[in-house]
Amino acid sequence: MLKLAGETLPWISLGRDIDAAQARLQALLRDAKNLSGGERARGRELYLREAAALDKLLQEYAFVVPTRRLERGRLPPHIAAAQFDAATRSG
């Protein structure tokens, strides 16, 4: 009935938002490989802000999803920072 009305369950909609946020983070990591100096610092700051927003969505999702098996984990700041640093490390 929800589908016919153009609606969906809140946790499914939130899952789509999470997918979109994860895609944005991947794009930021791809683009970050070409940054240098001050651009890299600004790119890192943007990545960490977007990662924090994603982590907030993941936390909300964990509260509304009907079963723990569907949870998607979290993205704590230290992990996000390590991901960015690894992606931009030259070598």
Order of alpha helices (4+ residues) and beta strands (2+ residues): alpha-alpha-alpha
